[in-house]
């Protein structure tokens, strides 16, 4: 009987030891620290892999970066192109220059002289 009580006390001591280890292992602070370590380790390996891929294929990296930039800037680019087209379609100095050129060309044809050259500003 004494041996059974002694065995019971040892079993109870082992049980409380296991319980205290589990309690400390599953404490919120410990779980958060483990999660943070896991995230850091995964991030390090991902960054390392991305750096290796970028060093092997820099053209692909540049292409992807350019595509992302174009996607993010699509509205400002479209607005700039549209305003440029609208300005080009408006009547203005180009029409006056064309009228002057046509008048000078007609005058040159009448006098058998070569037509004048026009240099446009871009």
Biopython code that builds the backbone (N, CA, C, O; Angstrom):
import numpy as np
from Bio.PDB.StructureBuilder import StructureBuilder

atoms = [
    (1, "UNK", "N", (0.818, -1.186, 0.000)),
    (1, "UNK", "CA", (0.000, 0.000, 0.000)),
    (1, "UNK", "C", (0.866, 1.257, 0.000)),
    (1, "UNK", "O", (0.545, 2.235, -0.675)),
    (2, "UNK", "N", (1.939, 1.232, 0.738)),
    (2, "UNK", "CA", (2.840, 2.378, 0.804)),
    (2, "UNK", "C", (3.486, 2.622, -0.557)),
    (2, "UNK", "O", (3.727, 3.766, -0.942)),
    (3, "UNK", "N", (3.762, 1.541, -1.280)),
    (3, "UNK", "CA", (4.368, 1.669, -2.610)),
    (3, "UNK", "C", (3.381, 2.308, -3.580)),
    (3, "UNK", "O", (3.781, 3.087, -4.444)),
    (4, "UNK", "N", (2.103, 1.989, -3.448)),
    (4, "UNK", "CA", (1.075, 2.573, -4.321)),
    (4, "UNK", "C", (0.931, 4.069, -4.047)),
    (4, "UNK", "O", (0.783, 4.858, -4.980)),
    (5, "UNK", "N", (0.975, 4.466, -2.763)),
    (5, "UNK", "CA", (0.887, 5.901, -2.427)),
    (5, "UNK", "C", (2.103, 6.652, -2.943)),
    (5, "UNK", "O", (1.989, 7.772, -3.439)),
    (6, "UNK", "N", (3.267, 6.026, -2.822)),
    (6, "UNK", "CA", (4.490, 6.655, -3.323)),
    (6, "UNK", "C", (4.401, 6.821, -4.841)),
    (6, "UNK", "O", (4.758, 7.873, -5.371)),
    (7, "UNK", "N", (3.930, 5.795, -5.535)),
    (7, "UNK", "CA", (3.769, 5.861, -6.990)),
    (7, "UNK", "C", (2.754, 6.940, -7.369)),
    (7, "UNK", "O", (2.939, 7.650, -8.357)),
    (8, "UNK", "N", (1.680, 7.062, -6.580)),
    (8, "UNK", "CA", (0.670, 8.097, -6.829)),
    (8, "UNK", "C", (1.285, 9.488, -6.701)),
    (8, "UNK", "O", (1.009, 10.364, -7.522)),
    (9, "UNK", "N", (2.109, 9.698, -5.686)),
    (9, "UNK", "CA", (2.750, 11.004, -5.479)),
    (9, "UNK", "C", (3.703, 11.335, -6.628)),
    (9, "UNK", "O", (3.757, 12.478, -7.083)),
    (10, "UNK", "N", (4.454, 10.338, -7.096)),
    (10, "UNK", "CA", (5.349, 10.572, -8.240)),
    (10, "UNK", "C", (4.550, 10.908, -9.504)),
    (10, "UNK", "O", (4.919, 11.801, -10.268)),
    (11, "UNK", "N", (3.452, 10.178, -9.708)),
    (11, "UNK", "CA", (2.613, 10.443, -10.880)),
    (11, "UNK", "C", (2.005, 11.838, -10.804)),
    (11, "UNK", "O", (1.949, 12.562, -11.798)),
    (12, "UNK", "N", (1.550, 12.204, -9.601)),
    (12, "UNK", "CA", (0.984, 13.537, -9.413)),
    (12, "UNK", "C", (2.048, 14.608, -9.654)),
    (12, "UNK", "O", (1.747, 15.628, -10.273)),
    (13, "UNK", "N", (3.244, 14.414, -9.199)),
    (13, "UNK", "CA", (4.339, 15.376, -9.396)),
    (13, "UNK", "C", (4.659, 15.509, -10.889)),
    (13, "UNK", "O", (4.847, 16.616, -11.394)),
    (14, "UNK", "N", (4.718, 14.359, -11.596)),
    (14, "UNK", "CA", (4.952, 14.408, -13.043)),
    (14, "UNK", "C", (3.825, 15.151, -13.748)),
    (14, "UNK", "O", (4.074, 15.948, -14.652)),
    (15, "UNK", "N", (2.595, 14.895, -13.339)),
    (15, "UNK", "CA", (1.427, 15.557, -13.935)),
    (15, "UNK", "C", (1.505, 17.072, -13.748)),
    (15, "UNK", "O", (1.288, 17.814, -14.706)),
    (16, "UNK", "N", (1.809, 17.546, -12.545)),
    (16, "UNK", "CA", (1.895, 18.983, -12.303)),
    (16, "UNK", "C", (3.087, 19.616, -13.024)),
    (16, "UNK", "O", (3.031, 20.773, -13.440)),
    (17, "UNK", "N", (4.155, 18.848, -13.165)),
    (17, "UNK", "CA", (5.311, 19.347, -13.919)),
    (17, "UNK", "C", (4.934, 19.530, -15.393)),
    (17, "UNK", "O", (5.243, 20.554, -16.003)),
    (18, "UNK", "N", (4.262, 18.522, -15.949)),
    (18, "UNK", "CA", (3.811, 18.608, -17.346)),
    (18, "UNK", "C", (2.818, 19.741, -17.512)),
    (18, "UNK", "O", (2.862, 20.466, -18.505)),
    (19, "UNK", "N", (1.937, 19.898, -16.563)),
    (19, "UNK", "CA", (0.936, 20.961, -16.613)),
    (19, "UNK", "C", (1.593, 22.337, -16.572)),
    (19, "UNK", "O", (1.196, 23.231, -17.318)),
    (20, "UNK", "N", (2.575, 22.515, -15.726)),
    (20, "UNK", "CA", (3.247, 23.819, -15.651)),
    (20, "UNK", "C", (4.042, 24.116, -16.928)),
    (20, "UNK", "O", (4.110, 25.264, -17.366)),
    (21, "UNK", "N", (4.648, 23.069, -17.529)),
    (21, "UNK", "CA", (5.347, 23.279, -18.804)),
    (21, "UNK", "C", (4.375, 23.669, -19.913)),
    (21, "UNK", "O", (4.654, 24.568, -20.706)),
    (22, "UNK", "N", (3.232, 22.985, -19.962)),
    (22, "UNK", "CA", (2.224, 23.315, -20.979)),
    (22, "UNK", "C", (1.676, 24.716, -20.765)),
    (22, "UNK", "O", (1.445, 25.455, -21.721)),
    (23, "UNK", "N", (1.470, 25.074, -19.504)),
    (23, "UNK", "CA", (0.951, 26.407, -19.178)),
    (23, "UNK", "C", (1.916, 27.492, -19.634)),
    (23, "UNK", "O", (1.490, 28.505, -20.189)),
    (24, "UNK", "N", (3.204, 27.292, -19.406)),
    (24, "UNK", "CA", (4.184, 28.295, -19.835)),
    (24, "UNK", "C", (4.348, 28.296, -21.353)),
    (24, "UNK", "O", (4.588, 29.342, -21.955)),
    (25, "UNK", "N", (4.219, 27.128, -21.965)),
    (25, "UNK", "CA", (4.367, 27.024, -23.422)),
    (25, "UNK", "C", (3.223, 27.706, -24.157)),
    (25, "UNK", "O", (3.436, 28.305, -25.211)),
    (26, "UNK", "N", (2.017, 27.624, -23.617)),
    (26, "UNK", "CA", (0.854, 28.201, -24.277)),
    (26, "UNK", "C", (0.436, 29.549, -23.695)),
    (26, "UNK", "O", (-0.700, 29.985, -23.881)),
    (27, "UNK", "N", (1.341, 30.197, -23.003)),
    (27, "UNK", "CA", (1.062, 31.552, -22.506)),
    (27, "UNK", "C", (0.983, 32.499, -23.710)),
    (27, "UNK", "O", (1.724, 32.320, -24.677)),
    (28, "UNK", "N", (0.099, 33.503, -23.666)),
    (28, "UNK", "CA", (-0.052, 34.417, -24.810)),
    (28, "UNK", "C", (1.256, 35.079, -25.238)),
    (28, "UNK", "O", (1.511, 35.218, -26.434)),
    (29, "UNK", "N", (2.069, 35.480, -24.298)),
    (29, "UNK", "CA", (3.340, 36.124, -24.640)),
    (29, "UNK", "C", (4.256, 35.152, -25.378)),
    (29, "UNK", "O", (4.926, 35.529, -26.339)),
    (30, "UNK", "N", (4.280, 33.916, -24.929)),
    (30, "UNK", "CA", (5.122, 32.902, -25.570)),
    (30, "UNK", "C", (4.621, 32.585, -26.980)),
    (30, "UNK", "O", (5.422, 32.435, -27.903)),
    (31, "UNK", "N", (3.300, 32.483, -27.148)),
    (31, "UNK", "CA", (2.730, 32.226, -28.466)),
    (31, "UNK", "C", (3.026, 33.385, -29.426)),
    (31, "UNK", "O", (3.354, 33.168, -30.592)),
    (32, "UNK", "N", (2.906, 34.611, -28.921)),
    (32, "UNK", "CA", (3.189, 35.777, -29.757)),
    (32, "UNK", "C", (4.655, 35.807, -30.166)),
    (32, "UNK", "O", (4.978, 36.117, -31.313)),
    (33, "UNK", "N", (5.526, 35.490, -29.246)),
    (33, "UNK", "CA", (6.961, 35.480, -29.554)),
    (33, "UNK", "C", (7.285, 34.398, -30.596)),
    (33, "UNK", "O", (8.070, 34.639, -31.513)),
    (34, "UNK", "N", (6.692, 33.226, -30.458)),
    (34, "UNK", "CA", (6.905, 32.155, -31.444)),
    (34, "UNK", "C", (6.386, 32.561, -32.819)),
    (34, "UNK", "O", (7.038, 32.319, -33.834)),
    (35, "UNK", "N", (5.213, 33.178, -32.844)),
    (35, "UNK", "CA", (4.643, 33.623, -34.119)),
    (35, "UNK", "C", (5.534, 34.680, -34.765)),
    (35, "UNK", "O", (5.759, 34.647, -35.975)),
    (36, "UNK", "N", (6.036, 35.605, -33.972)),
    (36, "UNK", "CA", (6.912, 36.650, -34.494)),
    (36, "UNK", "C", (8.208, 36.055, -35.045)),
    (36, "UNK", "O", (8.684, 36.472, -36.101)),
    (37, "UNK", "N", (8.767, 35.100, -34.346)),
    (37, "UNK", "CA", (9.985, 34.435, -34.841)),
    (37, "UNK", "C", (9.719, 33.714, -36.161)),
    (37, "UNK", "O", (10.546, 33.753, -37.072)),
    (38, "UNK", "N", (8.576, 33.062, -36.261)),
    (38, "UNK", "CA", (8.224, 32.359, -37.493)),
    (38, "UNK", "C", (8.071, 33.332, -38.652)),
    (38, "UNK", "O", (8.556, 33.075, -39.754)),
    (39, "UNK", "N", (7.401, 34.441, -38.403)),
    (39, "UNK", "CA", (7.202, 35.455, -39.454)),
    (39, "UNK", "C", (8.547, 36.027, -39.893)),
    (39, "UNK", "O", (8.783, 36.203, -41.089)),
    (40, "UNK", "N", (9.424, 36.316, -38.944)),
    (40, "UNK", "CA", (10.747, 36.855, -39.287)),
    (40, "UNK", "C", (11.530, 35.865, -40.147)),
    (40, "UNK", "O", (12.157, 36.246, -41.136)),
    (41, "UNK", "N", (11.486, 34.607, -39.762)),
    (41, "UNK", "CA", (12.223, 33.586, -40.500)),
    (41, "UNK", "C", (11.680, 33.446, -41.931)),
    (41, "UNK", "O", (12.453, 33.365, -42.886)),
    (42, "UNK", "N", (10.365, 33.419, -42.068)),
    (42, "UNK", "CA", (9.755, 33.305, -43.403)),
    (42, "UNK", "C", (10.050, 34.534, -44.253)),
    (42, "UNK", "O", (10.341, 34.411, -45.443)),
    (43, "UNK", "N", (9.978, 35.722, -43.647)),
    (43, "UNK", "CA", (10.254, 36.956, -44.388)),
    (43, "UNK", "C", (11.698, 36.971, -44.873)),
    (43, "UNK", "O", (11.972, 37.363, -46.007)),
    (44, "UNK", "N", (12.628, 36.541, -44.008)),
    (44, "UNK", "CA", (14.030, 36.493, -44.397)),
    (44, "UNK", "C", (14.244, 35.568, -45.590)),
    (44, "UNK", "O", (14.965, 35.911, -46.527)),
    (45, "UNK", "N", (13.620, 34.404, -45.552)),
    (45, "UNK", "CA", (13.807, 33.463, -46.654)),
    (45, "UNK", "C", (13.141, 33.980, -47.935)),
    (45, "UNK", "O", (13.666, 33.766, -49.028)),
    (46, "UNK", "N", (11.997, 34.654, -47.814)),
    (46, "UNK", "CA", (11.321, 35.204, -48.986)),
    (46, "UNK", "C", (12.147, 36.317, -49.619)),
    (46, "UNK", "O", (12.310, 36.349, -50.838)),
    (47, "UNK", "N", (12.663, 37.217, -48.813)),
    (47, "UNK", "CA", (13.493, 38.309, -49.324)),
    (47, "UNK", "C", (14.761, 37.754, -49.961)),
    (47, "UNK", "O", (15.199, 38.235, -51.006)),
    (48, "UNK", "N", (15.336, 36.759, -49.338)),
    (48, "UNK", "CA", (16.536, 36.144, -49.900)),
    (48, "UNK", "C", (16.236, 35.511, -51.257)),
    (48, "UNK", "O", (17.013, 35.661, -52.200)),
    (49, "UNK", "N", (15.127, 34.814, -51.355)),
    (49, "UNK", "CA", (14.736, 34.204, -52.622)),
    (49, "UNK", "C", (14.441, 35.243, -53.694)),
    (49, "UNK", "O", (14.806, 35.059, -54.855)),
    (50, "UNK", "N", (13.785, 36.331, -53.313)),
    (50, "UNK", "CA", (13.484, 37.399, -54.273)),
    (50, "UNK", "C", (14.768, 38.069, -54.751)),
    (50, "UNK", "O", (14.899, 38.389, -55.932)),
    (51, "UNK", "N", (15.701, 38.280, -53.850)),
    (51, "UNK", "CA", (16.971, 38.894, -54.236)),
    (51, "UNK", "C", (17.743, 37.987, -55.197)),
    (51, "UNK", "O", (18.348, 38.469, -56.155)),
    (52, "UNK", "N", (17.722, 36.693, -54.946)),
    (52, "UNK", "CA", (18.393, 35.754, -55.847)),
    (52, "UNK", "C", (17.741, 35.762, -57.223)),
    (52, "UNK", "O", (18.433, 35.772, -58.241)),
    (53, "UNK", "N", (16.412, 35.757, -57.256)),
    (53, "UNK", "CA", (15.699, 35.773, -58.537)),
    (53, "UNK", "C", (15.966, 37.067, -59.299)),
    (53, "UNK", "O", (16.117, 37.051, -60.521)),
    (54, "UNK", "N", (16.026, 38.186, -58.580)),
    (54, "UNK", "CA", (16.289, 39.476, -59.228)),
    (54, "UNK", "C", (17.702, 39.535, -59.794)),
    (54, "UNK", "O", (17.923, 40.127, -60.851)),
    (55, "UNK", "N", (18.647, 38.932, -59.107)),
    (55, "UNK", "CA", (20.018, 38.955, -59.611)),
    (55, "UNK", "C", (20.188, 38.041, -60.827)),
    (55, "UNK", "O", (21.035, 38.293, -61.684)),
    (56, "UNK", "N", (19.377, 36.977, -60.897)),
    (56, "UNK", "CA", (19.460, 36.082, -62.050)),
    (56, "UNK", "C", (18.754, 36.642, -63.270)),
    (56, "UNK", "O", (19.204, 36.428, -64.395)),
    (57, "UNK", "N", (17.637, 37.367, -63.063)),
    (57, "UNK", "CA", (16.842, 37.879, -64.188)),
    (57, "UNK", "C", (16.474, 39.340, -63.960)),
    (57, "UNK", "O", (15.320, 39.640, -63.655)),
    (58, "UNK", "N", (17.435, 40.257, -64.102)),
    (58, "UNK", "CA", (17.124, 41.674, -63.848)),
    (58, "UNK", "C", (16.142, 42.252, -64.867)),
    (58, "UNK", "O", (15.392, 43.171, -64.539)),
    (59, "UNK", "N", (16.133, 41.734, -66.091)),
    (59, "UNK", "CA", (15.202, 42.242, -67.102)),
    (59, "UNK", "C", (13.758, 41.977, -66.720)),
    (59, "UNK", "O", (12.888, 42.827, -66.911)),
    (60, "UNK", "N", (13.512, 40.803, -66.184)),
    (60, "UNK", "CA", (12.153, 40.462, -65.752)),
    (60, "UNK", "C", (11.723, 41.368, -64.600)),
    (60, "UNK", "O", (10.574, 41.807, -64.544)),
    (61, "UNK", "N", (12.638, 41.641, -63.697)),
    (61, "UNK", "CA", (12.332, 42.527, -62.573)),
    (61, "UNK", "C", (11.994, 43.924, -63.066)),
    (61, "UNK", "O", (11.044, 44.543, -62.587)),
    (62, "UNK", "N", (12.765, 44.417, -64.015)),
    (62, "UNK", "CA", (12.508, 45.752, -64.558)),
    (62, "UNK", "C", (11.160, 45.779, -65.276)),
    (62, "UNK", "O", (10.407, 46.745, -65.151)),
    (63, "UNK", "N", (10.859, 44.728, -66.020)),
    (63, "UNK", "CA", (9.577, 44.655, -66.726)),
    (63, "UNK", "C", (8.396, 44.644, -65.771)),
    (63, "UNK", "O", (7.400, 45.331, -66.000)),
    (64, "UNK", "N", (8.505, 43.878, -64.718)),
    (64, "UNK", "CA", (7.426, 43.827, -63.732)),
    (64, "UNK", "C", (7.283, 45.178, -63.040)),
    (64, "UNK", "O", (6.167, 45.659, -62.842)),
    (65, "UNK", "N", (8.406, 45.793, -62.670)),
    (65, "UNK", "CA", (8.346, 47.104, -62.004)),
    (65, "UNK", "C", (7.735, 48.155, -62.933)),
    (65, "UNK", "O", (6.939, 48.985, -62.492)),
    (66, "UNK", "N", (8.104, 48.122, -64.216)),
    (66, "UNK", "CA", (7.534, 49.076, -65.173)),
    (66, "UNK", "C", (6.039, 48.845, -65.335)),
    (66, "UNK", "O", (5.271, 49.804, -65.412)),
    (67, "UNK", "N", (5.621, 47.603, -65.387)),
    (67, "UNK", "CA", (4.196, 47.292, -65.495)),
    (67, "UNK", "C", (3.409, 47.780, -64.294)),
    (67, "UNK", "O", (2.314, 48.323, -64.440)),
    (68, "UNK", "N", (3.966, 47.590, -63.114)),
    (68, "UNK", "CA", (3.299, 48.069, -61.899)),
    (68, "UNK", "C", (3.205, 49.587, -61.909)),
    (68, "UNK", "O", (2.163, 50.149, -61.573)),
    (69, "UNK", "N", (4.294, 50.254, -62.295)),
    (69, "UNK", "CA", (4.283, 51.730, -62.349)),
    (69, "UNK", "C", (3.248, 52.231, -63.357)),
    (69, "UNK", "O", (2.501, 53.166, -63.072)),
    (70, "UNK", "N", (3.208, 51.615, -64.519)),
    (70, "UNK", "CA", (2.223, 52.024, -65.530)),
    (70, "UNK", "C", (0.799, 51.788, -65.030)),
    (70, "UNK", "O", (-0.092, 52.601, -65.278)),
    (71, "UNK", "N", (0.587, 50.688, -64.335)),
    (71, "UNK", "CA", (-0.745, 50.415, -63.808)),
    (71, "UNK", "C", (-1.132, 51.469, -62.771)),
    (71, "UNK", "O", (-2.252, 51.979, -62.790)),
    (72, "UNK", "N", (-0.212, 51.792, -61.872)),
    (72, "UNK", "CA", (-0.524, 52.760, -60.828)),
    (72, "UNK", "C", (-0.688, 54.177, -61.381)),
    (72, "UNK", "O", (-1.445, 54.974, -60.828)),
    (73, "UNK", "N", (0.015, 54.490, -62.465)),
    (73, "UNK", "CA", (-0.031, 55.843, -63.027)),
    (73, "UNK", "C", (-0.918, 55.934, -64.263)),
    (73, "UNK", "O", (-0.817, 56.901, -65.018)),
    (74, "UNK", "N", (-1.782, 54.949, -64.483)),
    (74, "UNK", "CA", (-2.574, 54.926, -65.717)),
    (74, "UNK", "C", (-3.498, 56.124, -65.847)),
    (74, "UNK", "O", (-3.660, 56.645, -66.950)),
    (75, "UNK", "N", (-4.106, 56.578, -64.767)),
    (75, "UNK", "CA", (-5.027, 57.713, -64.859)),
    (75, "UNK", "C", (-4.294, 59.027, -65.148)),
    (75, "UNK", "O", (-4.723, 59.769, -66.031)),
    (76, "UNK", "N", (-3.205, 59.343, -64.438)),
    (76, "UNK", "CA", (-2.484, 60.573, -64.781)),
    (76, "UNK", "C", (-1.917, 60.553, -66.200)),
    (76, "UNK", "O", (-1.902, 61.580, -66.879)),
    (77, "UNK", "N", (-1.449, 59.381, -66.649)),
    (77, "UNK", "CA", (-0.913, 59.282, -68.008)),
    (77, "UNK", "C", (-2.026, 59.511, -69.023)),
    (77, "UNK", "O", (-1.844, 60.246, -69.993)),
    (78, "UNK", "N", (-3.179, 58.882, -68.801)),
    (78, "UNK", "CA", (-4.304, 59.055, -69.723)),
    (78, "UNK", "C", (-4.759, 60.514, -69.754)),
    (78, "UNK", "O", (-5.093, 61.044, -70.814)),
    (79, "UNK", "N", (-4.769, 61.150, -68.604)),
    (79, "UNK", "CA", (-5.185, 62.551, -68.544)),
    (79, "UNK", "C", (-4.200, 63.443, -69.307)),
    (79, "UNK", "O", (-4.620, 64.367, -70.005)),
    (80, "UNK", "N", (-2.903, 63.178, -69.182)),
    (80, "UNK", "CA", (-1.886, 63.965, -69.883)),
    (80, "UNK", "C", (-1.993, 63.763, -71.391)),
    (80, "UNK", "O", (-1.894, 64.723, -72.155)),
    (81, "UNK", "N", (-2.195, 62.524, -71.821)),
    (81, "UNK", "CA", (-2.322, 62.253, -73.261)),
    (81, "UNK", "C", (-3.580, 62.914, -73.809)),
    (81, "UNK", "O", (-3.559, 63.487, -74.898)),
    (82, "UNK", "N", (-4.664, 62.838, -73.063)),
    (82, "UNK", "CA", (-5.916, 63.435, -73.517)),
    (82, "UNK", "C", (-5.790, 64.958, -73.631)),
    (82, "UNK", "O", (-6.276, 65.547, -74.596)),
    (83, "UNK", "N", (-5.149, 65.590, -72.662)),
    (83, "UNK", "CA", (-4.990, 67.048, -72.738)),
    (83, "UNK", "C", (-4.072, 67.431, -73.896)),
    (83, "UNK", "O", (-4.274, 68.465, -74.532)),
    (84, "UNK", "N", (-3.070, 66.607, -74.171)),
    (84, "UNK", "CA", (-2.170, 66.862, -75.305)),
    (84, "UNK", "C", (-2.940, 66.776, -76.629)),
    (84, "UNK", "O", (-2.741, 67.602, -77.519)),
    (85, "UNK", "N", (-3.812, 65.782, -76.752)),
    (85, "UNK", "CA", (-4.616, 65.630, -77.965)),
    (85, "UNK", "C", (-5.584, 66.800, -78.107)),
    (85, "UNK", "O", (-5.771, 67.327, -79.204)),
    (86, "UNK", "N", (-6.193, 67.201, -77.006)),
    (86, "UNK", "CA", (-7.131, 68.331, -77.058)),
    (86, "UNK", "C", (-6.419, 69.616, -77.468)),
    (86, "UNK", "O", (-6.946, 70.396, -78.261)),
    (87, "UNK", "N", (-5.213, 69.838, -76.923)),
    (87, "UNK", "CA", (-4.454, 71.040, -77.305)),
    (87, "UNK", "C", (-4.080, 71.008, -78.778)),
    (87, "UNK", "O", (-4.068, 72.040, -79.449)),
    (88, "UNK", "N", (-3.776, 69.818, -79.273)),
    (88, "UNK", "CA", (-3.377, 69.689, -80.669)),
    (88, "UNK", "C", (-4.570, 69.948, -81.597)),
    (88, "UNK", "O", (-4.398, 70.480, -82.694)),
    (89, "UNK", "N", (-5.770, 69.576, -81.163)),
    (89, "UNK", "CA", (-6.962, 69.749, -81.977)),
    (89, "UNK", "C", (-7.508, 71.176, -81.956)),
    (89, "UNK", "O", (-8.301, 71.551, -82.820)),
    (90, "UNK", "N", (-7.092, 71.958, -80.988)),
    (90, "UNK", "CA", (-7.572, 73.349, -80.921)),
    (90, "UNK", "C", (-6.960, 74.159, -82.070)),
    (90, "UNK", "O", (-5.853, 73.876, -82.528)),
    (91, "UNK", "N", (-7.699, 75.163, -82.520)),
    (91, "UNK", "CA", (-7.129, 76.050, -83.538)),
    (91, "UNK", "C", (-6.160, 76.985, -82.842)),
    (91, "UNK", "O", (-6.404, 77.423, -81.718)),
    (92, "UNK", "N", (-5.093, 77.278, -83.495)),
    (92, "UNK", "CA", (-4.098, 78.128, -82.866)),
    (92, "UNK", "C", (-2.988, 78.465, -83.825)),
    (92, "UNK", "O", (-3.219, 78.565, -85.030)),
    (93, "UNK", "N", (-1.781, 78.643, -83.314)),
    (93, "UNK", "CA", (-0.643, 79.059, -84.125)),
    (93, "UNK", "C", (-0.316, 78.103, -85.276)),
    (93, "UNK", "O", (0.208, 78.540, -86.301)),
    (94, "UNK", "N", (-0.609, 76.827, -85.129)),
    (94, "UNK", "CA", (-0.307, 75.892, -86.218)),
    (94, "UNK", "C", (-1.154, 76.216, -87.444)),
    (94, "UNK", "O", (-0.676, 76.143, -88.576)),
    (95, "UNK", "N", (-2.420, 76.576, -87.207)),
    (95, "UNK", "CA", (-3.282, 76.927, -88.333)),
    (95, "UNK", "C", (-2.759, 78.180, -89.036)),
    (95, "UNK", "O", (-2.783, 78.269, -90.263)),
    (96, "UNK", "N", (-2.297, 79.130, -88.258)),
    (96, "UNK", "CA", (-1.745, 80.365, -88.845)),
    (96, "UNK", "C", (-0.477, 80.042, -89.633)),
    (96, "UNK", "O", (-0.258, 80.590, -90.713)),
    (97, "UNK", "N", (0.353, 79.155, -89.094)),
    (97, "UNK", "CA", (1.583, 78.784, -89.784)),
    (97, "UNK", "C", (1.264, 78.057, -91.083)),
    (97, "UNK", "O", (1.929, 78.280, -92.095)),
    (98, "UNK", "N", (0.246, 77.184, -91.068)),
    (98, "UNK", "CA", (-0.147, 76.468, -92.265)),
    (98, "UNK", "C", (-0.679, 77.434, -93.326)),
    (98, "UNK", "O", (-0.376, 77.291, -94.511)),
    (99, "UNK", "N", (-1.462, 78.406, -92.900)),
    (99, "UNK", "CA", (-1.997, 79.394, -93.851)),
    (99, "UNK", "C", (-0.860, 80.201, -94.468)),
    (99, "UNK", "O", (-0.865, 80.476, -95.668)),
    (100, "UNK", "N", (0.116, 80.578, -93.640)),
    (100, "UNK", "CA", (1.267, 81.329, -94.142)),
    (100, "UNK", "C", (2.065, 80.481, -95.127)),
    (100, "UNK", "O", (2.493, 80.979, -96.169)),
    (101, "UNK", "N", (2.270, 79.196, -94.804)),
    (101, "UNK", "CA", (3.013, 78.293, -95.674)),
    (101, "UNK", "C", (2.311, 78.139, -97.024)),
    (101, "UNK", "O", (2.937, 78.210, -98.081)),
    (102, "UNK", "N", (1.002, 77.928, -96.960)),
    (102, "UNK", "CA", (0.253, 77.772, -98.209)),
    (102, "UNK", "C", (0.320, 79.043, -99.058)),
    (102, "UNK", "O", (0.443, 78.970, -100.280)),
    (103, "UNK", "N", (0.239, 80.189, -98.419)),
    (103, "UNK", "CA", (0.318, 81.455, -99.163)),
    (103, "UNK", "C", (1.702, 81.601, -99.796)),
    (103, "UNK", "O", (1.821, 82.004, -100.953)),
    (104, "UNK", "N", (2.750, 81.271, -99.028)),
    (104, "UNK", "CA", (4.118, 81.379, -99.553)),
    (104, "UNK", "C", (4.359, 80.360, -100.661)),
    (104, "UNK", "O", (5.060, 80.653, -101.630)),
    (105, "UNK", "N", (3.787, 79.171, -100.527)),
    (105, "UNK", "CA", (3.940, 78.145, -101.557)),
    (105, "UNK", "C", (3.258, 78.569, -102.847)),
    (105, "UNK", "O", (3.810, 78.417, -103.936)),
    (106, "UNK", "N", (2.062, 79.099, -102.710)),
    (106, "UNK", "CA", (1.349, 79.579, -103.898)),
    (106, "UNK", "C", (2.114, 80.720, -104.558)),
    (106, "UNK", "O", (2.176, 80.793, -105.785)),
    (107, "UNK", "N", (2.678, 81.580, -103.785)),
    (107, "UNK", "CA", (3.470, 82.702, -104.301)),
    (107, "UNK", "C", (4.732, 82.187, -104.989)),
    (107, "UNK", "O", (5.131, 82.711, -106.029)),
    (108, "UNK", "N", (5.375, 81.140, -104.396)),
    (108, "UNK", "CA", (6.592, 80.582, -104.966)),
    (108, "UNK", "C", (6.290, 79.845, -106.263)),
    (108, "UNK", "O", (7.092, 79.898, -107.195)),
    (109, "UNK", "N", (5.151, 79.158, -106.346)),
    (109, "UNK", "CA", (4.779, 78.464, -107.572)),
    (109, "UNK", "C", (4.534, 79.453, -108.711)),
    (109, "UNK", "O", (4.835, 79.180, -109.873)),
    (110, "UNK", "N", (3.989, 80.590, -108.351)),
    (110, "UNK", "CA", (3.726, 81.611, -109.373)),
    (110, "UNK", "C", (5.035, 82.207, -109.884)),
    (110, "UNK", "O", (5.112, 82.604, -111.047)),
    (111, "UNK", "N", (6.057, 82.277, -109.047)),
    (111, "UNK", "CA", (7.313, 82.896, -109.455)),
    (111, "UNK", "C", (8.386, 81.866, -109.790)),
    (111, "UNK", "O", (9.528, 82.256, -110.033)),
    (112, "UNK", "N", (8.075, 80.567, -109.814)),
    (112, "UNK", "CA", (9.002, 79.477, -110.096)),
    (112, "UNK", "C", (10.178, 79.411, -109.117)),
    (112, "UNK", "O", (11.256, 78.953, -109.495)),
    (113, "UNK", "N", (10.001, 79.846, -107.899)),
    (113, "UNK", "CA", (11.036, 79.755, -106.859)),
    (113, "UNK", "C", (10.728, 78.517, -105.995)),
    (113, "UNK", "O", (9.575, 78.090, -105.924)),
    (114, "UNK", "N", (11.753, 77.937, -105.337)),
    (114, "UNK", "CA", (11.495, 76.769, -104.475)),
    (114, "UNK", "C", (10.635, 77.192, -103.276)),
    (114, "UNK", "O", (10.746, 78.326, -102.809)),
    (115, "UNK", "N", (9.779, 76.290, -102.776)),
    (115, "UNK", "CA", (8.920, 76.651, -101.643)),
    (115, "UNK", "C", (9.755, 76.878, -100.386)),
    (115, "UNK", "O", (10.807, 76.261, -100.219)),
    (116, "UNK", "N", (9.293, 77.758, -99.507)),
    (116, "UNK", "CA", (10.037, 78.031, -98.256)),
    (116, "UNK", "C", (9.955, 76.852, -97.298)),
    (116, "UNK", "O", (8.993, 76.083, -97.322)),
    (117, "UNK", "N", (10.962, 76.718, -96.465)),
    (117, "UNK", "CA", (10.994, 75.660, -95.458)),
    (117, "UNK", "C", (10.385, 76.174, -94.159)),
    (117, "UNK", "O", (10.577, 77.332, -93.786)),
    (118, "UNK", "N", (9.658, 75.311, -93.484)),
    (118, "UNK", "CA", (9.068, 75.669, -92.195)),
    (118, "UNK", "C", (9.604, 74.690, -91.152)),
    (118, "UNK", "O", (9.598, 73.476, -91.355)),
    (119, "UNK", "N", (10.061, 75.237, -90.050)),
    (119, "UNK", "CA", (10.537, 74.434, -88.950)),
    (119, "UNK", "C", (9.561, 74.583, -87.788)),
    (119, "UNK", "O", (9.384, 75.677, -87.252)),
    (120, "UNK", "N", (8.938, 73.487, -87.407)),
    (120, "UNK", "CA", (7.962, 73.521, -86.333)),
    (120, "UNK", "C", (8.663, 73.310, -85.004)),
    (120, "UNK", "O", (9.657, 72.591, -84.909)),
    (121, "UNK", "N", (8.116, 73.962, -83.973)),
    (121, "UNK", "CA", (8.598, 73.727, -82.625)),
    (121, "UNK", "C", (7.775, 72.615, -82.023)),
    (121, "UNK", "O", (6.548, 72.631, -82.119)),
    (122, "UNK", "N", (8.420, 71.659, -81.411)),
    (122, "UNK", "CA", (7.714, 70.536, -80.803)),
    (122, "UNK", "C", (7.509, 70.802, -79.347)),
    (122, "UNK", "O", (6.929, 69.975, -78.644)),
]
sb = StructureBuilder()
sb.init_structure("model")
sb.init_model(0)
sb.init_chain("A")
sb.init_seg("    ")
for serial, (resi, resn, name, xyz) in enumerate(atoms, 1):
    if name == "N":
        sb.init_residue(resn, " ", resi, " ")
    sb.init_atom(name, np.array(xyz, "f"), 0.0, 1.0, " ", f" {name:<3s}", serial, name[0])
structure = sb.get_structure()
